[in-house]
Amino acid sequence: MNLFDVYPLYDVTPVSAKGIVVTDNKGQEYLDFYGGHAVISIGHSHPHYVKRLKDQLNKIGFYSNAVQNPLQVELATKLGQLSDCEDYNLFLCNSGAEANENALKMASFHTGKTRIIAFKNGFHGRTSAAVAATDNEKINAPLNKQQKVTILPLNAIDLFEKEIAKEDVCGVILEAIQGVGGLDEPTSEFYQQIEVLCKKHKVVLIADEVQSGFGRSGKFFGFQHHISTTLNASSDTERSRSIRPDIISVAKGMGNGFPVGGILIHKDIKASYGLLGTTFGGNHLACTATTAVLEVLEKEDLIKNASQLGIYFTKKAGEISQVKRVKGRGLMLGLEFDFEVAELRKRLIYDQHIFTGGAKDKHVLRFLPALNITKEDIDLFFNALKAELK
Ligand SMILES: Cc1ncc(COP(=O)(O)O)c(C=O)c1O
């Protein structure tokens, strides 16, 4: 049997990895500034993560959601504390698309309505409603196109207000920083107004934090960069005054490579038996991988590191004349050039042995390293980039 040929592959075969170094089958080392699509958050084979998973595997790797699993409770408690989202409940699944699919489904259950508002250049995954909410005609099959979705430009509040006022919308889904699209962001004002209008029209606000969550943007969640206008500014701390989406979807960096996703659902949205479900979601290994990631984020203060190194990266990028603009926050970054970057990406891999990412915007080179990289690693990246841009 052959593989179903859907991926154009680089000719590199990784066989081991440690920290940000990936080694191929010929012994060549590569610096991983892409983290396999923003997945590697605490570095490849982090010793704490490896130990936790090995220990767990020696005890029990899987049992179904029909029995008690204290590891899920431990994970939910720690996630609530570290993300400042203790007023949410956690549902665990297996990927980003599945997280968004469940989020959109919950929006429809909760409101009894069916239309979704999503945004231009957004990416939410490849399952039924998630792909319909994704602004990419090519990956939507006729089956997906049956969903009722309105795609609006980012930051066009008048258009948004007009659509939501039609009172048939169940959910609004947006990324705090568009990953696949190319690092564009809603303004704070736009995000705040969306929150207010969702509350007014009883529409479920879904923050897709699949890529920007778990510390990547320099805060636990990307939306936490935007302060809410709906809460009392004088009596709340800055952190607790951030936007409060109704549902937050997570995956990618959450498991540092172990396939795991989830949604944080605000306590105002009630659960009932059978409403959501999954065979693999929340299994013992997935919970252990995610708890280990949270422990490392906390112990090594990696969210602060992401924030500080994002600033350092932006400063270094300013020294390169060909860079038109630096986009993104923390260690979710992009360099915009006035040429398409596909060739540059190839040269970075084959000549400089450095992994970077592309985006839907073909002029943007994406930088999504593990959150524990150092200034020296960033210097290595810019030296390599300068060499290729000569
Ligand atoms: C913002 C966002 N949402 C959802 C997804 C889908 O995640 P997955 O590929 O795990 O289904 C992605 C993947 O790139 C993403 O970037």
The ligand as a MOL file (V3000), in Angstrom:
LIG
                    3D

  0  0  0     0  0            999 V3000
M  V30 BEGIN CTAB
M  V30 COUNTS 16 16 0 0 0
M  V30 BEGIN ATOM
M  V30 1 C -5.7870 28.3860 14.8750 0
M  V30 2 C -5.9330 26.9430 14.5040 0
M  V30 3 N -7.0800 26.3110 14.7800 0
M  V30 4 C -7.2540 25.0050 14.4860 0
M  V30 5 C -6.2640 24.2750 13.8600 0
M  V30 6 C -6.4800 22.8220 13.5490 0
M  V30 7 O -5.7350 22.0290 14.3970 0
M  V30 8 P -5.4440 20.4850 14.0490 0
M  V30 9 O -4.5420 20.4610 12.8580 0
M  V30 10 O -4.8310 19.9280 15.3050 0
M  V30 11 O -6.7640 19.8590 13.7500 0
M  V30 12 C -5.0440 24.8980 13.5390 0
M  V30 13 C -3.9720 24.1550 12.8520 0
M  V30 14 O -3.0800 24.7070 12.2730 0
M  V30 15 C -4.8810 26.2640 13.8590 0
M  V30 16 O -3.7480 26.9210 13.5830 0
M  V30 END ATOM
M  V30 BEGIN BOND
M  V30 1 1 1 2
M  V30 2 1 2 3
M  V30 3 2 2 15
M  V30 4 2 3 4
M  V30 5 1 4 5
M  V30 6 1 5 6
M  V30 7 2 5 12
M  V30 8 1 6 7
M  V30 9 1 7 8
M  V30 10 2 8 9
M  V30 11 1 8 10
M  V30 12 1 8 11
M  V30 13 1 12 13
M  V30 14 1 12 15
M  V30 15 2 13 14
M  V30 16 1 15 16
M  V30 END BOND
M  V30 END CTAB
M  END
